[in-house]
Amino acid sequence: MDNLHPLESKVLLALAPQPGSPSTLDQLADSTGLEPSQLSMAVEWLLAKSLIAVHAETVAYIASLTPIGEVFFEKYAPIERVLSAAREAGQTGKRLTIQDIQAKEALEPSDVSKAVGTLKKEGAILIVQGGCIESTGRNSPTAEAMRALLQELRSGQRELQTFAEPLRAVLQQHAVKRGNAREPFRVDERVTRSFLLTPSGQEVADQLSRDGVAEEVSQLTPELLKEGAWRTKQFRKYTISLRAPRIAAGKRHPYREFLDLVKLKLVSMGFQEMRGTLVETEFWNMDALFMPQFHPARDIHDVYFVKNPTHARNIDEPYLTNVTQVHENGTGAGSTGWGYQFDAERAKRLVLRSQGTAVSARRLAANPSVPGKYFSIARCFRYDQVDATHATDFFQVEGIVLGSDINFRTLLGLLNLFAREVAQAKEVKFLPAYFPFTEPSVEMHVRHPKLGWMELGGAGLFRPEVTTPLGVSVPVIAWGLGLDRMAMVALGIHDIRDLFSADLEFIRTMRGSF
C-alpha cells in the first residue's frame, strides 16, 4: 500500500468492482479519467508488481487510404492511367513511350516505371522496339483490384482479413512500407490488451476500497511549512533502492561494433572481403548487371550523378564489348538480350554507387576463385525520402558465392543463417522478387518488434547475362542486404536515423552487446 502511486490506486479501484471481468485500456481510461500516457504508465507499474495480469491480447490489421490514395480515387491510380493511355494510343495508332506518359499524365517517373512493370508482367502491354508501349487488349487484374480497393476504403477503414485473397495481396503490395509515401494504402497493426486483477491485486484493491485513497504530497514546500499544513498531509516515501548516477565513461559506438561483428561473422564463415570505390561508372553500377539503359528497372536506383568529372576515360575491355553484345542480342548468354543499341558513352557516366552489387560485378571480372565466397560492406547512395526506415546513404552487405554445386536452396540457407545470427531476427520470411540481374530472385524480410515486417534486401542467382560477359562459367548466388535495418533489429531501435544520432545520452544507453 505504501509504495502505490496514486495513478496505480485509480486503476486498481477501477478493476475492483467486477472481479474476474477483464477491462481494456479504453475501458480503464473511461472509468479512471486518466490521460493515455498516465494510464499506460500505471498499467506497466502494476504489471511489474504482479497486481494485475494480461488476460488477452488480440492483433488486428486495419487497412485505410493514404492521402495519395484519396488522389488516386479521384484521378485514378498510375496503373489505370498508364493502361488507359496505352489503349488510347492503340486506337489512334500513335507511338507511346514512357516519357510521353509522364508528360501527358503528369506522373512521377517511379510511379510510371512501377505501373509499366506490373502491366508488362500481367500481359496487358508490350514494350517493343525503341522502348514504345503497346496495349495487348488484355485486362490488368492489378488495375481492377486497385479500383475496387480504392472504392471500398473510400468509405472508411476496414480490417485486412475481410478482403478476399486477390484484393488482400494487391493491398499489401501497395501499402505504405519502408517509408514509401507514394503508396495509396496503409495497414496499421492494432493491438488490444485486456487486464485482470491478480489475487494479490484483488486484496490490495479491496483494502483501498475500505480505507480510501489518501492524497499524497511528493514535496515539502515553503508554503506547507509556513502554514503548518504539513502536519495533516501524507508524504510519499523516498525510494532508497534507486541506482546512483551513472558514470559517462567512453565506449565504442554500438553501430561500429555491429559492423565489426558482421565482418567477423562473415570472415569466420570463410568469406573474403571485397572493396570498391564510392564513385562508380554506370557500366559497373548497372550495365554489367544487365540493367538496360532504357528500361523502367533503371529507375529503381535513383542515383546521384557526379558533376565534375562527369565521365570516366574508358571502360576495361573485353568487358565493355561483351556487355554491349549481351545487351543488344544476348551473345554468349543463350538469350536475345534487350534488343537495343547500347550507348557506350552513357556507360562511362560517373555516379555515386547505388548498390553494393557493383563491387560484386568487379570481383567477378577479376578472376575470382572457384569455389569462392566474397563479401563487401559497401556504403551506397540513393535519392529517397528520409524516414524511420529509409536514408539517402546506407550500408549494404553484399555477398557472392561461386561454385559448380550451389543452388537456390544454398542461398536461402545462407540468408536465414545471416538474419538470425547477425540481425538477431526471431522471424524471417522470403518473398518472390524481380531484379534484372538475378533469376530466380527473392526478398528477405524480418519482423521488427515495433515496425513489423521490414525488407532487408534482395538476393538470387546471377543470370548468365551477368556472369558470361565477365568470364564466369559457374553458378553464382548473390545478395545485397541493408545493414542499417539489420542494426535496427539487433540494437533494438525504431528509427534508422538514430544510428547516427548526435544525442550522447541516447548513444550511451543504446544496446551494444550482441
Secondary structure, 3 states (H helix, E strand, C coil): CCCCCHHHHHHHHHHCCCCCCCEEHHHHHHHHCCCHHHHHHHHHHHHHCCCEEEEEEEEEEEEEECHHHHHHHHHCCHHHHHHHHHHHHHHHCCCCEHHHHHHHHCCCHHHHHHHHHHHHHCCCEEEEHHHEEEECCCCCHHHHHHHHHHHHHHCCCEEHHHCCHHHHHHHHHCECCCCCCCCCEEEEEEEEEEEEECHHHHHHHHHHHHHCCCCEECCCCHHHHHHCHHHHCEECCCCCCCCCCCCCCCCCCHHHHHHHHHHHHHHHCCCEECCCCCEEEHHHHCHHHCCCCCCHHHHHCCCCECCCCCECCCCCCCHHHHHHHHHHCCCCCCCCCCCCCCCHHHHCEEEECCCCHHHHHHHHCCCCCCCEEEEEEEEEECCCCCCCCCCCEEEEEEEEEECCCCCHHHHHHHHHHHHHHCCCCCCEEEEEEEECCEEEEEEEEEEECCCEEEEEEEEEEECHHHHHHHCCCCCEEEEEEEHHHHHHHHHCCCCHHHHHCCCHHHHHHCCCCC
